[in-house]
Amino acid sequence: MRKLFTGLLASLVVAALAPVARTDVSKLVLVHAYPRGESEAAYLMSNFDETHNHAPGRIELLLWPGDRADLDATAIDYDIIVDDVVARDRALSDGETRTFALPGPDRSDYRRLADYESEMKTLADKNPKLVKLLEMPHPSLEGRTIYGLEIAAPVNGSDGRPVYYVDALHHAREWPAAEFVMIYAHHLVEGYGKSKAVTALLKDTRVVLIPVVNVDGFDYSRESVLSANQTVADQTWVTAFGNGFEGYWRKNRRSLTGATVPVAQKNPDAFGVDPNRNYAYLWGDNQGGSSGSELSQTYRGEAPFSEPETKNVRDLVLSEPVTGVVTNHTYQATVLRSGAGAAPDDALMAKIGAKMAAAMGYASQASVGYPTTGTTDDWTYSAFGALGFTIEHGNINFHPPYARGVAELSDGVMKGFMIMGRAAANPRYHSVLGGRVAAGRAKLTLTKTFKTPLSDGNPLGKKFVTEKLQFTLTTRGDGSFVWHVPQSIRPYEKKRESYTLTVTADGKKTTTKVLLDRGERLNLGTIRL
C-alpha cells in the first residue's frame, strides 16, 4: 500500500506543477450535496471531506483544492453554503474576547495541548485520593504521550465498581469536544462533596476520561491555524492537497516517509489515518463507511488498530469493566447511539439518548445519516455490550468562537454527561457478579477471547480479528466481592458466550465459566480452592 501511495504522490506532484484548472484553490468551500441514492452517498462520503452536519438526503462537504471540479464532474446537485470557510470563521471570531467562568480555570479561548497536560497533572497532584493520572502505553507517531484521568471516590484500590468511559478528539479539528471532557473532569472534582449527584456518581463508578485521543493531529490543528496573510493555496506539501491543512486538519499525522522533524515534532509529509475508522468492528467496508484511500478524510488505515490512538483506547477499555461509553465530536448537535438503530439494545439506548439530548438541547438520532464503520462506540458495544453514544456538539462549525462553541453549551453538556454516568452505574444495564472466596483475600481475573467481525471484502481478506478482554479484582479481606462488569454475551452474537473466572489465593487457583447477560446478578456462593 505504501508503494502505491508513493506512486500516487509522484503523480500528484506532476499534477501540481502542471497548469491545471482548479476552482477557487485559495478557499475552503462548504456545500450541501444531494445524492440520488446510497451509491452516490457512499461515493461522496469516500471521496470528499464530510462534516457530520447532515440531514436525510443531504450531505455537507468541506471542499478542498480541486474538490469543486471533482464534485461538478459527478453531476450531483449541490448548493454553496459558505464560499470561504476561513474568512467566515475569522469573522465569527472577531470581537470574541469575553472570559467565562466554567468548572476549572476561567477561559476565553480553546486550550492548547500543553494546557490539557498541565491541567490533568495538576488535578491528580492536588487530589490524590480522588484523581489518578493515566499514561497511555502507546506514544503518538510524533513521540508524544497521551494522557487521561481516572476519577473516583476513592480512586485507589480495587473495589469492583463499573467504569464510565468518556473521550474526545479522535478528529483533530473538533476542539470543543475536548473542552467538554476537560471541563467535565473539573466539574467532577469541584462537585465532589458539594453536589449530591456528583458525589454519588464518584462513589458508585470510576470515571475514565481521555480529553485528547489524537494528540498529534490536535497539536497540528490548534497551533497551525491559517494566519491572516495566508491562504490554502500557500501550502506546499502535496499530501495536504488531498487531506486538508492547518486548523481544519482531521486525521492523525501518519507520515508518508516516517520522517518527524525532531524539534518541531511534526511529520512534514503527513497524510494521516482517521482514528474513528480504525477500530475493528466491521472495519474495511466498501460501502462508503470508510475509505481505503490515503487521500480520503475517512482513510481507515492498513489494518484494524494500526494506529497508536486506537491501540490506547482498545488496551484501556479491554482491561477495565466499562459499562458506558461517550465519545465526543463536532458538529451536528445530536446524540447518536451505537448500532445506528439496529442494535439489540436500541430501545434502551434511545431512551437514555433522548434524556441526554434533551438536557443539551440537541436532537437524538440513531445515526449521523450515512454509513460509518470502524468507529469507537460501535466497536465497544459489539465487543462487550457497553451502552455507547457519539455526541456531535454544536451546529456552527468544527471550532467556532469559544462563547458559542463551548461556554454557551457547557452547562447542558455537563448534565448530559451526568445522565449517561448514572446509566453506566445502573446495575440493570450491566451485570453483577458476587460471592466469597473461602481462603480469604484473593485475586480474581475475568477473561474472554473473542472474534470481532470485519466487513465483507475488506482489504485484509479476513473475516475477523481476535481480541482478548481481561479484568482483575482483589476481594475484600474476608474473601467477599461484588463485581460490576459488562455482560459476557456480546449483543450481536447468537452464541451465549461466557467469561473464564480465575480465582487465585495462597498459591492455589481454580477456574470456572461464568455466563452473564445484561441486568443479571449472579452469586457464586462460597468458592473453595
C-alpha positions as CSV (number, residue, x, y, z in Angstrom):
1,M,0.0,0.0,0.0
2,R,2.9,2.4,0.8
3,K,4.3,1.8,-2.7
4,L,1.0,2.5,-4.3
5,F,0.7,5.7,-2.3
6,T,4.2,6.8,-3.2
7,G,3.4,6.4,-6.9
8,L,0.2,8.3,-6.4
9,L,2.1,11.1,-4.7
10,A,4.5,11.3,-7.5
11,S,1.6,11.7,-10.0
12,L,0.2,14.4,-7.7
13,V,3.4,16.3,-7.7
14,V,3.4,16.3,-11.5
15,A,-0.2,17.4,-11.5
16,A,0.5,20.2,-9.0
17,L,3.3,21.6,-11.2
18,A,1.2,21.4,-14.4
19,P,-1.2,24.3,-15.3
20,V,-4.4,22.6,-14.3
21,A,-7.8,24.3,-13.8
22,R,-8.8,24.4,-10.2
23,T,-11.8,26.3,-8.8
24,D,-11.0,28.8,-6.0
25,V,-7.8,27.0,-4.9
26,S,-7.3,29.6,-2.2
27,K,-10.6,28.9,-0.5
28,L,-12.3,26.2,1.5
29,V,-15.9,26.0,0.4
30,L,-18.8,24.5,2.3
31,V,-21.6,22.9,0.3
32,H,-24.7,20.8,0.7
33,A,-24.8,18.0,-1.8
34,Y,-27.9,16.0,-2.6
35,P,-27.1,12.4,-3.6
36,R,-29.6,10.3,-5.5
37,G,-29.4,7.1,-3.6
38,E,-27.0,5.1,-1.5
39,S,-24.3,4.6,-4.1
40,E,-23.9,8.4,-4.7
41,A,-23.9,9.0,-0.9
42,A,-21.2,6.4,-0.5
43,Y,-19.1,8.0,-3.2
44,L,-19.4,11.4,-1.6
45,M,-18.5,10.0,1.8
46,S,-15.5,8.2,0.5
47,N,-14.1,10.9,-1.8
48,F,-14.8,14.2,-0.1
49,D,-14.4,15.8,3.4
50,E,-17.8,15.3,5.2
51,T,-18.5,17.5,8.2
52,H,-21.0,15.2,10.1
53,N,-23.6,18.0,9.7
54,H,-26.1,16.1,7.6
55,A,-29.8,15.6,7.1
56,P,-31.8,13.0,5.2
57,G,-31.0,13.3,1.5
58,R,-28.3,15.9,2.2
59,I,-24.6,15.6,2.9
60,E,-22.5,18.6,3.9
61,L,-19.0,18.7,2.4
62,L,-15.9,20.8,3.0
63,L,-14.3,21.2,-0.4
64,W,-10.5,21.4,-0.6
65,P,-8.4,22.5,-3.6
66,G,-9.6,20.6,-6.7
67,D,-12.7,19.2,-5.0
68,R,-15.2,21.7,-6.6
69,A,-14.2,20.5,-10.1
70,D,-14.4,16.8,-9.0
71,L,-17.8,17.4,-7.4
72,D,-19.0,19.1,-10.6
73,A,-17.9,16.1,-12.6
74,T,-20.3,13.8,-10.6
75,A,-23.3,15.7,-11.8
76,I,-24.7,15.5,-8.2
77,D,-26.6,18.6,-7.3
78,Y,-25.2,20.9,-4.6
79,D,-25.7,24.3,-3.0
80,I,-22.8,26.5,-1.8
81,I,-23.4,27.4,1.8
82,V,-20.2,29.2,2.6
83,D,-17.9,30.3,-0.2
84,D,-14.9,31.0,2.0
85,V,-14.9,29.0,5.3
86,V,-11.6,30.5,6.6
87,A,-13.0,34.0,6.2
88,R,-16.3,33.0,7.7
89,D,-14.6,31.6,10.8
90,R,-12.4,34.6,11.2
91,A,-15.4,36.9,11.0
92,L,-17.2,34.8,13.7
93,S,-14.2,35.2,16.0
94,D,-13.9,38.9,15.6
95,G,-14.6,40.7,18.9
96,E,-15.0,37.5,20.9
97,T,-12.8,38.3,23.9
98,R,-15.1,37.5,26.9
99,T,-13.8,35.4,29.7
100,F,-16.2,32.7,31.0
101,A,-16.4,31.2,34.5
102,L,-16.6,27.4,33.9
103,P,-15.5,24.4,36.0
104,G,-11.7,24.6,36.1
105,P,-9.8,27.7,35.0
106,D,-11.8,30.7,33.6
107,R,-11.3,30.7,29.8
108,S,-11.9,33.0,26.8
109,D,-10.3,30.6,24.2
110,Y,-9.6,27.0,23.4
111,R,-6.9,25.1,25.3
112,R,-3.7,24.0,23.7
113,L,-2.2,20.5,24.1
114,A,0.1,21.8,26.9
115,D,-2.9,23.2,28.8
116,Y,-4.6,19.8,28.8
117,E,-1.5,18.0,30.0
118,S,-0.8,20.6,32.7
119,E,-4.4,20.6,34.0
120,M,-4.6,16.8,34.1
121,K,-1.3,16.6,36.1
122,T,-2.4,19.3,38.4
123,L,-5.8,17.7,39.1
124,A,-4.0,14.4,40.0
125,D,-1.3,16.1,42.1
126,K,-3.8,18.2,44.1
127,N,-6.4,15.5,44.6
128,P,-4.5,12.2,45.1
129,K,-7.4,10.4,46.8
130,L,-9.9,11.4,44.0
131,V,-7.9,11.7,40.8
132,K,-5.3,9.4,39.1
133,L,-3.2,10.5,36.0
134,L,-3.3,7.8,33.3
135,E,-0.4,7.5,30.9
136,M,-1.3,5.6,27.8
137,P,1.1,2.8,26.8
138,H,1.5,3.7,23.1
139,P,3.1,7.1,22.3
140,S,1.9,9.0,19.3
141,L,3.5,8.8,15.9
142,E,5.4,12.0,16.7
143,G,6.5,10.7,20.1
144,R,4.0,12.3,22.4
145,T,2.5,10.7,25.5
146,I,-1.3,10.5,25.5
147,Y,-2.8,11.2,29.0
148,G,-6.1,10.5,30.7
149,L,-7.7,10.7,34.1
150,E,-9.4,8.3,36.4
151,I,-11.7,10.0,38.9
152,A,-13.4,8.0,41.7
153,A,-14.0,8.2,45.5
154,P,-11.7,6.8,46.4
155,V,-9.6,6.4,43.2
156,N,-7.0,4.0,44.6
157,G,-7.7,0.3,45.4
158,S,-9.8,-2.4,43.8
159,D,-13.4,-2.4,44.6
160,G,-15.5,-3.8,41.7
161,R,-17.2,-0.6,40.6
162,P,-18.3,-0.1,37.0
163,V,-16.3,2.2,34.7
164,Y,-17.8,5.1,32.7
165,Y,-15.5,6.0,29.8
166,V,-15.6,9.4,28.0
167,D,-13.2,10.6,25.3
168,A,-12.8,13.2,22.6
169,L,-10.7,14.5,19.7
170,H,-10.4,11.5,17.6
171,H,-10.7,14.2,14.9
172,A,-8.1,16.9,15.3
173,R,-10.2,20.0,14.3
174,E,-13.1,19.3,16.7
175,W,-11.7,21.4,19.5
176,P,-15.0,21.9,21.5
177,A,-15.2,18.1,22.1
178,A,-12.0,18.0,24.2
179,E,-13.0,21.2,26.0
180,F,-16.2,19.5,27.3
181,V,-14.3,16.4,28.5
182,M,-11.7,18.6,30.4
183,I,-14.5,20.7,31.9
184,Y,-16.2,17.6,33.0
185,A,-13.1,16.5,34.9
186,H,-13.1,19.8,36.7
187,H,-16.9,19.5,37.2
188,L,-16.5,16.2,39.0
189,V,-13.6,17.2,41.2
190,E,-15.1,20.5,42.2
191,G,-18.5,18.9,42.8
192,Y,-17.4,16.1,44.9
193,G,-18.7,16.6,48.5
194,K,-20.8,19.5,47.3
195,S,-23.1,18.1,44.7
196,K,-25.2,15.1,45.7
197,A,-25.3,13.8,42.1
198,V,-21.5,14.1,41.6
199,T,-20.7,12.6,44.9
200,A,-23.0,9.7,44.3
201,L,-21.6,9.1,40.8
202,L,-18.0,9.0,42.0
203,K,-18.8,6.6,44.9
204,D,-20.7,4.3,42.5
205,T,-18.4,4.4,39.5
206,R,-15.0,5.1,38.2
207,V,-15.0,7.8,35.5
208,V,-12.2,7.4,33.0
209,L,-11.5,10.4,30.7
210,I,-9.2,10.9,27.7
211,P,-9.8,14.6,26.5
212,V,-7.4,14.4,23.5
213,V,-7.1,10.9,21.9
214,N,-5.4,12.3,18.7
215,V,-2.6,14.5,20.3
216,D,-0.5,14.9,17.1
217,G,-3.5,15.9,15.0
218,F,-4.8,18.3,17.6
219,D,-1.5,20.0,18.2
220,Y,-1.1,20.5,14.4
221,S,-4.6,21.9,14.1
222,R,-4.5,24.1,17.2
223,E,-1.1,25.6,16.6
224,S,-1.3,25.9,12.8
225,V,-4.4,27.9,12.2
226,L,-4.3,29.8,8.9
227,S,-2.9,33.2,9.6
228,A,-4.4,36.4,8.3
229,N,-1.9,36.7,5.4
230,Q,-2.0,33.1,4.4
231,T,-4.4,31.0,2.2
232,V,-4.9,27.4,1.5
233,A,-3.0,27.9,-1.8
234,D,0.1,28.9,0.1
235,Q,0.6,25.3,1.4
236,T,3.4,23.3,-0.2
237,W,3.1,19.7,0.8
238,V,1.3,17.8,-1.9
239,T,-0.1,15.3,0.6
240,A,-2.1,18.1,2.1
241,F,-4.0,18.8,-1.1
242,G,-6.0,15.6,-0.5
243,N,-6.1,15.7,3.2
244,G,-6.6,19.3,4.4
245,F,-4.5,21.9,6.1
246,E,-3.8,23.7,9.3
247,G,-6.7,24.3,11.7
248,Y,-9.0,22.2,9.6
249,W,-6.9,19.0,9.7
250,R,-9.0,16.0,10.7
251,K,-6.9,12.8,10.9
252,N,-3.8,11.7,12.9
253,R,-0.3,12.6,11.5
254,R,0.9,9.4,10.0
255,S,3.7,10.3,7.6
256,L,4.4,9.1,4.1
257,T,8.1,8.6,4.7
258,G,8.0,8.2,8.5
259,A,10.1,11.3,9.0
260,T,9.5,13.5,12.0
261,V,11.0,16.9,12.5
262,P,12.8,16.5,15.8
263,V,12.4,19.9,17.3
264,A,9.0,20.9,15.8
265,Q,7.8,17.3,16.5
266,K,5.7,17.4,13.3
267,N,5.6,15.0,10.5
268,P,6.1,17.2,7.5
269,D,4.5,14.9,4.9
270,A,1.6,13.6,6.8
271,F,-1.4,12.1,5.1
272,G,-3.0,10.7,8.2
273,V,-5.4,8.0,9.3
274,D,-8.9,8.6,10.6
275,P,-8.8,7.1,14.1
276,N,-12.5,6.9,14.2
277,R,-12.5,4.4,11.2
278,N,-9.6,2.3,12.6
279,Y,-11.5,0.2,15.2
280,A,-12.1,-3.5,14.5
281,Y,-15.9,-3.8,14.2
282,L,-16.8,-4.1,10.5
283,W,-13.5,-2.5,9.6
284,G,-12.7,-2.3,5.9
285,D,-16.1,-1.9,4.2
286,N,-16.5,-0.8,0.6
287,Q,-19.9,0.9,1.0
288,G,-18.8,4.4,2.0
289,G,-18.4,3.8,5.7
290,S,-14.7,4.4,5.4
291,S,-12.1,4.7,2.7
292,G,-9.1,2.7,1.5
293,S,-7.5,5.8,0.0
294,E,-4.8,7.7,1.9
295,L,-6.1,10.9,0.4
296,S,-9.6,10.4,1.9
297,Q,-10.6,12.1,5.2
298,T,-12.1,8.7,6.3
299,Y,-9.0,6.7,5.4
300,R,-9.2,3.7,7.7
301,G,-5.5,2.7,7.9
302,E,-3.8,-0.5,6.8
303,A,-5.4,-2.7,9.4
304,P,-7.7,-2.5,12.5
305,F,-5.9,-0.9,15.4
306,S,-2.9,0.0,13.2
307,E,-2.7,3.4,14.9
308,P,-1.4,4.2,18.4
309,E,-4.5,6.3,19.2
310,T,-6.9,3.3,18.8
311,K,-4.5,0.9,20.4
312,N,-4.6,3.0,23.5
313,V,-8.3,3.1,23.7
314,R,-8.5,-0.6,23.0
315,D,-6.0,-1.6,25.6
316,L,-7.7,0.6,28.2
317,V,-11.3,-0.5,27.7
318,L,-10.5,-4.2,27.3
319,S,-8.8,-4.1,30.8
320,E,-11.5,-2.2,32.7
321,P,-15.2,-3.2,33.3
322,V,-16.6,-0.4,31.1
323,T,-20.4,-0.3,31.1
324,G,-21.0,3.1,29.4
325,V,-19.2,5.0,26.6
326,V,-19.5,8.6,25.3
327,T,-17.2,9.7,22.5
328,N,-17.4,13.4,21.6
329,H,-17.2,15.1,18.2
330,T,-18.4,18.2,16.3
331,Y,-20.7,19.3,14.7
332,Q,-24.4,18.3,14.3
333,A,-26.0,19.0,17.7
334,T,-27.1,15.4,18.0
335,V,-26.7,12.4,20.3
336,L,-26.1,9.3,18.2
337,R,-26.2,5.8,19.6
338,S,-24.3,2.6,18.9
339,G,-25.6,0.4,16.2
340,A,-27.3,3.1,14.1
341,G,-30.8,1.9,15.2
342,A,-30.1,-1.8,14.6
343,A,-28.6,-2.7,17.9
344,P,-30.5,-5.3,20.1
345,D,-30.5,-2.7,22.9
346,D,-31.6,0.2,20.7
347,A,-34.8,0.8,22.6
348,L,-32.8,1.2,25.8
349,M,-30.1,3.4,24.2
350,A,-32.8,5.5,22.5
351,K,-34.4,6.2,25.9
352,I,-31.1,7.2,27.5
353,G,-30.0,9.2,24.4
354,A,-33.3,11.1,24.4
355,K,-32.7,12.2,28.0
356,M,-29.1,13.3,27.2
357,A,-30.2,15.2,24.1
358,A,-33.0,17.0,26.0
359,A,-30.5,18.2,28.6
360,M,-28.1,19.5,26.0
361,G,-30.7,21.0,23.6
362,Y,-29.6,18.5,20.9
363,A,-31.5,16.1,18.7
364,S,-31.5,12.3,19.5
365,Q,-30.9,10.1,16.4
366,A,-30.0,6.6,15.6
367,S,-27.2,7.6,13.3
368,V,-25.4,10.6,11.7
369,G,-27.3,9.9,8.5
370,Y,-24.7,8.0,6.5
371,P,-22.8,4.7,6.9
372,T,-19.7,4.6,9.2
373,T,-17.6,1.6,10.1
374,G,-14.7,1.1,12.4
375,T,-16.0,3.6,14.9
376,T,-15.4,3.9,18.6
377,D,-18.8,3.3,20.2
378,D,-19.9,0.7,17.6
379,W,-16.7,-1.4,18.5
380,T,-17.1,-1.1,22.3
381,Y,-20.8,-2.1,22.0
382,S,-20.0,-5.0,19.8
383,A,-17.1,-6.2,21.9
384,F,-18.7,-6.2,25.4
385,G,-22.1,-4.6,25.2
386,A,-21.2,-1.2,26.7
387,L,-24.1,1.3,26.1
388,G,-22.4,3.7,23.7
389,F,-23.1,7.2,22.3
390,T,-21.4,9.6,19.9
391,I,-22.2,13.2,20.7
392,E,-21.9,15.7,17.9
393,H,-21.6,19.1,19.6
394,G,-22.7,22.4,18.2
395,N,-24.1,23.3,14.8
396,I,-21.9,26.1,13.5
397,N,-18.5,24.7,12.5
398,F,-15.7,22.5,13.8
399,H,-14.4,25.1,16.3
400,P,-16.5,28.2,16.4
401,P,-15.7,31.1,18.8
402,Y,-15.4,29.8,22.4
403,A,-18.5,31.5,23.5
404,R,-20.7,29.7,21.0
405,G,-18.8,26.5,20.7
406,V,-18.2,25.8,24.4
407,A,-19.3,28.3,27.0
408,E,-23.0,28.6,26.0
409,L,-23.3,24.8,25.7
410,S,-21.3,23.7,28.7
411,D,-24.0,23.5,31.4
412,G,-26.2,21.4,29.2
413,V,-23.3,19.1,28.2
414,M,-22.4,18.5,31.9
415,K,-26.0,17.5,32.6
416,G,-25.9,15.1,29.6
417,F,-22.6,13.6,30.7
418,M,-24.1,13.0,34.2
419,I,-27.2,11.3,32.8
420,M,-25.0,8.8,31.0
421,G,-22.9,8.4,34.1
422,R,-25.9,7.3,36.1
423,A,-26.8,4.8,33.3
424,A,-23.3,3.4,33.4
425,A,-23.7,3.0,37.2
426,N,-27.1,1.3,37.0
427,P,-26.8,-2.5,37.6
428,R,-30.0,-3.0,35.5
429,Y,-27.9,-2.1,32.4
430,H,-24.9,-4.3,33.0
431,S,-24.0,-7.4,35.1
432,V,-23.1,-8.0,38.7
433,L,-21.0,-11.0,39.9
434,G,-20.8,-11.8,43.6
435,G,-19.6,-14.4,46.0
436,R,-16.9,-15.2,48.6
437,V,-13.6,-17.0,48.4
438,A,-13.2,-19.3,51.4
439,A,-9.5,-18.7,51.7
440,G,-9.9,-15.0,52.3
441,R,-8.3,-12.3,50.3
442,A,-7.9,-13.5,46.7
443,K,-7.2,-12.2,43.1
444,L,-10.0,-12.6,40.6
445,T,-9.5,-12.5,36.9
446,L,-12.2,-12.4,34.2
447,T,-11.0,-13.2,30.7
448,K,-12.6,-13.8,27.3
449,T,-11.1,-14.2,23.9
450,F,-13.5,-13.3,21.1
451,K,-13.6,-12.7,17.3
452,T,-14.6,-9.3,16.1
453,P,-16.1,-9.4,12.5
454,L,-14.7,-7.3,9.8
455,S,-16.6,-6.1,6.7
456,D,-17.0,-8.4,3.8
457,G,-14.5,-7.7,1.1
458,N,-12.1,-5.9,3.4
459,P,-8.5,-5.4,2.0
460,L,-7.0,-7.9,4.5
461,G,-9.2,-10.7,3.2
462,K,-10.0,-11.8,6.7
463,K,-13.4,-12.5,8.3
464,F,-12.4,-11.3,11.8
465,V,-9.7,-10.3,14.2
466,T,-9.2,-12.0,17.5
467,E,-9.3,-9.9,20.7
468,K,-8.9,-10.5,24.4
469,L,-10.7,-8.9,27.3
470,Q,-9.2,-9.2,30.8
471,F,-10.4,-7.6,34.1
472,T,-8.9,-8.1,37.6
473,L,-10.2,-7.6,41.1
474,T,-8.9,-8.1,44.6
475,T,-11.5,-9.3,47.0
476,R,-12.1,-7.9,50.5
477,G,-10.1,-9.3,53.4
478,D,-12.8,-11.9,54.2
479,G,-12.8,-13.0,50.5
480,S,-16.2,-11.4,49.6
481,F,-16.7,-9.4,46.4
482,V,-19.3,-7.6,44.4
483,W,-18.1,-7.0,40.9
484,H,-19.9,-4.8,38.3
485,V,-18.9,-6.0,34.8
486,P,-20.1,-5.9,31.2
487,Q,-22.2,-8.8,30.1
488,S,-20.3,-11.8,28.8
489,I,-22.8,-12.3,26.0
490,R,-22.0,-10.0,23.1
491,P,-25.1,-8.2,21.7
492,Y,-24.7,-9.3,18.1
493,E,-23.6,-12.9,18.7
494,K,-26.1,-15.8,18.8
495,K,-23.8,-18.0,20.9
496,R,-24.2,-17.5,24.6
497,E,-20.6,-16.6,25.4
498,S,-19.0,-17.0,28.9
499,Y,-16.2,-15.4,30.8
500,T,-13.5,-17.5,32.3
501,L,-13.2,-16.7,36.0
502,T,-9.8,-17.5,37.6
503,V,-9.5,-17.3,41.4
504,T,-6.0,-17.2,42.9
505,A,-5.2,-17.3,46.7
506,D,-2.5,-18.8,48.9
507,G,-0.6,-20.1,45.8
508,K,-3.7,-22.1,44.6
509,K,-6.1,-21.3,41.8
510,T,-9.3,-22.5,40.3
511,T,-11.2,-21.6,37.1
512,T,-14.8,-21.7,36.2
513,K,-17.1,-20.5,33.3
514,V,-19.4,-17.5,34.1
515,L,-22.3,-16.7,31.8
516,L,-23.8,-13.2,32.3
517,D,-26.5,-11.3,30.5
518,R,-27.4,-7.6,30.7
519,G,-29.1,-6.9,34.0
520,E,-28.2,-10.2,35.5
521,R,-26.9,-10.7,39.1
522,L,-25.1,-13.9,39.7
523,N,-24.0,-15.0,43.2
524,L,-21.3,-17.8,43.0
525,G,-21.7,-18.5,46.7
526,T,-18.5,-19.8,48.5
527,I,-15.6,-20.6,46.2
528,R,-13.2,-23.1,47.6
529,L,-9.7,-23.7,46.1
